[in-house]
């Protein structure tokens, strides 16, 4: 486990820039960006606010700072959960992608484990699967499952077509190698946080459309789903000021799509919220903080899934900012999200 101070710094570096509010009125929001933060999350919010000042506005020149922050503050690896680095072929002229396989192998007695294909966060422009290994070891230990996390190519070095090809190749590989990895291919889920949640949502869409890999659940934690947020759609006062703000969102989406966010030039295939028909998607768990920049788009996406007949659980945590559960994991609101996410996966795997 990471000590509390290190977790605060890691969360601040990895979620990005800015801070926000939700429980106070507009005047308080304008005067104090911490006014609407749940008191249990305030210490982490203060750290995120200070760290965000180093990254705002987010530009290509500041990307090394953001990337270095997430790379250096990774949780230490635990010795009791195996981690193996593998290369997965992608095809279409794309080099093999690196994946980390966590907790592979059947259970004692030979019963296969359920499995999760994980995609890391970082606004599409930062983050690393390697840095997630310790966190995911804890996750795999708790659920007694196998997790494969993908080192997809970041933007702007690569656009969405390449990174989605890499993540889908990893999902197909997990499905194809189920027996070797000790995995029950009937119990596969996709999971991600922030931009990783956006990637997981895109994977669920691709899996439905291609019909090659059945999924029992898509787990989307404060997912980055709609390029229009912060561009053509202005967030309410007090929302999206902590952890990831509107300017950072425009930068992330422009880097990922190679087009101006919110414009007609945006390729719909790279944006989950622009999906025309959600029918037939895998069941979903969607969680977001009440003052997260993504709160409206995540609620809207969950409603669209529900309206399309997709079993969907939506959890909105009042006074919680972007990435709060990674910044202060022991706080009450964080434990609520963490437990709800575990419960959703257990039900899907049962």
N, C-alpha and C positions, 0 to 999 in steps of 0.2 A: 504493500500500500504506500501511496505517496503521503508525506506529511502535509498538514493543513496549509502551511505557508506556500509550499511548492505547488499544491493544487490550485491555490488562488492565482499564483503567477501563471501557471500553465493554462488555466481557463481563460485568463485575460488575454494572453498572447494568442491563443488558438481561436477564439471567437471573433476577434477583429477590433472594431472601433465603435465608440459612442455609448450612450446610456439612455434609459427611458423611464416612464411613469404611467400609473394607471388608476390608482385609487383616490387621488386628490383631484381638485377642480383645476380648470385651465390656468388660473392665476398662480396656484402653487406649482403647477407643471413648469410654467415659464420661469419662475423664480428659483426653483430647486429641482434639478433633474433627478434627484433621488427621492422626491416626495412620495411617489407612488410605489416604491419598492417594498415588498414584504419585509418587515423587520428582520425576519430570520435570514434573509438573503442580502441584507444591507452591507455587511462587511465585504462580501465578494463583489457587490456592485461598486463600492468605493474603489476597489482595486482595478476593476474593469474600466471604470471611468478614467482613472489616471493613466492606465496603459493605453487606452484608446486614443488619448491625446497624441501619442507618438505615431499613430497610424492614420490620423485623419488630417486631410483627405487621403483616402487610399489611392495610391498611384502605382505605376509600374516600378518607379524608383524605390517605393517603400515595401514592395513585395518581399525582398530578402529579409526584412525585419520580421514580417509576419511569418514567413516560412521558417526562419531560424527559431522563433519562439516556440512553435509547435514541435519542432524536431528535438530541441534540447531538453524539454520538460516532460518527456515521456515517462510513464510509470515504469518502475523496474520490473523485470521479468520474474515470475515466480517459478521455482524449480519443479513443482508438482504437476504442472500442466504443460505438455509438450508443444513446441512450436517448430514448424518446419517451413523453410522457404522453398518455393517451387516456381517453375516457369511454365506458363500456359500459352499454347499457340493461339494467336488471334486470327491470322489470315489477312487477306486483302492488302498485302504489302505492309502490314503493321508488325513491328517486332513483337516477340513473345512478351507477355506481361508478367510481372512478378506478383505472386500471391503468397500470403502467409497462412498456413494451415494450422489451426489451433485445436488441440485436444482430439486429434484423429485417433481412430481405432474403435472397435466395438466395445460395448460394456462387458464386464465380467460375465461369462456365460454365453457370449456371442451375440447378444441382441444389438442390432445397429442403433446408432444414436440419431436423433433429429439434427438438422444442420441449418446454419444461417450463412447467407452470402452477405458480407458487410461492405459498405462503401463509406469512407471517412468524409468528414466535413472539412470546411475551409473556404467556403465561398466560391468553389470551383477553381480557385487560384492558389490555394495553400493547403496545408495538412499533408499527412503521410500515413500510409497503412503501417509502416514500420513503427511509428510512434504510438499506434493504437494497440500493439500486441499485449502489453501488460494489462490494460483496461479490459481487453477482450478475453484474456485468460480468466480474470475474475468472473466475467459474464458466462463463459463456457463452463466454469466450475460450478457456478450456481445452478445453471440449467442442465448440466450433464449433457451438453450438446457439442457438436463440432462447429467451428466457425472458420470461414475462409474470408480473409479481407484482402482487397485488391489495391495494388499500387498503380492506380490509373494515372495517365499522363495529365498533368495540370494545364489549365489555361493560364495565359494566352499562348503558351507553347503549342498547345493542341486544342482544337475546337471540339464541340460536343460529339461529333460523329466518331472521332477516334476514341474518346474516353468511354462512350457508351458501347462501342464495339469491344473494348477491353473488358468492361465489367460484365457484358453479356457472355463473352467468351469464358470468363471465369465461372459464371453461373452454369453454363453448359458443361464445363469441365467437372464441376462439382457433381452435377447430375450423372454424368457419364462414368465418373470414378467412384461412385457411391460404395460399391462393394470393397474396393481397395481401401477407402478411407473409413470404413465402418459406419457408413451413413445409410439411413433409411430414405430412399429417394421419394417416398410418398409424404415425407414430412420436411419439406424445404421452405424456408422463409427468406425474404430479403429485408435488410435493415440498414438504416443510415441516419445520421444526424445532420441537420442544416443542409449544406449542399449535398452531403451524403444521402440525406433523406430525399432530395431531388433526384439523385441518381437511382435510389431504390425505387422511387415512383416510376421513373423511366423504365427500369428493369421490369417492373410488374406489367407495364404497357407492352413492352417488347415480348415478354413471355406469353402474354395473352394472344398477341397478334401472330406469333410464330407457332404457338402450340407445341413447343418442344419440351418445355420444363414446367410442370404443374407446381404452383405455389400454394401453401396453406395460409400465408399471411405476409403482408407488407407492413413493416414497422417503421413509421415515419416520425422521428422526433424533431420538432420545430423545423419541418422541412422547407427548403427553398424551392418554391414551386412556380412562381409567377414573375416573369420579367417586368411586368407593368408596375409592380409595387415600387414606389419611389421614383418612377419616371412619369407615366401618364396617370398613375393613381397615387395620390398624396396620403400618407398615413395620418391618422388623427393626432392631435396634440398629445404629447407624452408617450406616444408609441414609437418604438424603433429608435431610441436614443442610446440604448445600452447594448454592447456586444456586437451589433451589426446595424449600421444606419443606412439611410436612403442612398447616400453618395456611394458608399461601399457596395451596395446592392447593384447600382447601375454599373459600376466598374466590373463586378464579378460577372454579371450577365453579359455585358458587352464582350468581355474576354472569352466567355464560354461559347457564345453564339456567333461572334464575328459580325454582329449587327447592332444597331442602336436599340436598346431596350424600349419596349412599348411601341415600336414602329411597325409598319406593314412589312418591312424587310425581315422581320424575325421569323426563322424557320420553326414552325409549330412543332416539329418532331423533337426539338430540344427542350420543350417547355411543357411539363405535365399539365399545368393549368389550361393550356390551349388545346388539350385533347377534346375532340368533338363528341365522342361517345364513350363514357366510362363503363358501359355495361360489360359484364363478364370479367372484370378485373378481380384479382385476389382480394379476399377480405383484408381490411385495413385497421391498423391502430395508429391514430394521429394524436400527438400531444404537442402543446405549445404554451408558452407563457403569455399572460394577459397583456404584457407591455412589450412583447417581442414584435419586431418589425413584421414578422410573418403571420401574426395572429389572424388578421382578416382573410388572407389568402388560404391559410390552413383550414379555417372554419368553413370557408366557401368550398374548398375541395372536398372536405368531409361531407358537407351537405350534398354536393353533386354526386358523390359516390353512393350515399344513402338513397338519394332520389332515383339512382340508376339500379337499385336493388343489390348493391354491394354491401355486405355486412360490415359496418364501420363503427369503431369506438372512437369517440373524440373526448380528449381531456384538455381542458384549459385551466391553467394554474394562475390564479389572481396574483398580481404583483411580482410576477416572475419574468426575468429578462432572458435574452438569448443565451443559451448554453449554461443556464444557471445550475443544472444538475451536475455538470462537470466542474464548475467553479467551487461550489459549496455542497458536495454530495451528502454531507451529514445533516443538512438543514431539513426541517420538516417538509417544506414543499418539494425539495429534491427527492426525499425518500418516497413521497407520494407518487411522483412520476416513475421512479425506478421500480417501485413495487407494482404499479399498474402495468408497466411494460413487461415485467417478468410474468405477471399473471396472464396477460394476453398471449404471450408465447407459450406458456404452459397449456393453456386451453387449446391453442391451435395444434400443439404437438401431441395432445392427449389421444 
